[in-house]
Amino acid sequence: ILFVFVFLSVSFADIFEKSELKTFFESNCSQIYFIFYENFITLESNLKQKVEAAPVYSLV
């Protein structure tokens, strides 16, 4: 997810000036937050499912 943020920053940095980027992120911060929040929740859920589905081995 950090990669996505860095990728977006680099891509936008190639197109827009620094002041325009600041304005863009400030005006869209709630949408950006929602995207990251939703992805973190999905990632957490997927990891929990993998852990629960993993077989439990006893150390004998």
N, C-alpha and C positions, 0 to 999 in steps of 0.2 A: 504494500500500500504506500509505503514511503517512496518506492520507486515511481509509482503513479504520480505522486505529488511532485517529485523532482522532475519527472518527464514533462508534466504540465508546465512547471515553472520554466524549464529550459525552452520548451516549445513556444510558450507565450513570450519569453524573454527575447527570442529571436524575432518576434513579430512586433511587439509593443515596446514603447519606452518605459523606463522604470516608474515614472509617475502615473502612467496609464495602468500599469500592472497593479499598483497600490490601490488605485480607484476601483479597478475591476474586482480585486479580492475583497475590498471593504464593502462594495455594493452587493456581492454575492456570497458573503461569508456564511449565511445561514444555509444556503444550498450546498456549499462546499462542506460545511460541518455535517449536514445530513448524509451526504454521500459517504464520508469517512466513517461516521457513526454506524450507518447501516452495514458497511463492509466489515467493520470490526465485530459487530454483533454476529454477522453471518460466519465469519472466521472462527469466532469463539464457539459457536454452535457446532460447526463442523469438527473442530478439535475435540469437543466433548463427546460427540458421537463416535469418533475414532477411538477415543480412550475407552469408552463404554463397550465398544464392539471388540476390542482387543482381548485375546485370551489371557487368562490369569494363570501364571505358572507359579507353583509353590517351590520354594527353595528347600529341597529335602537333602 
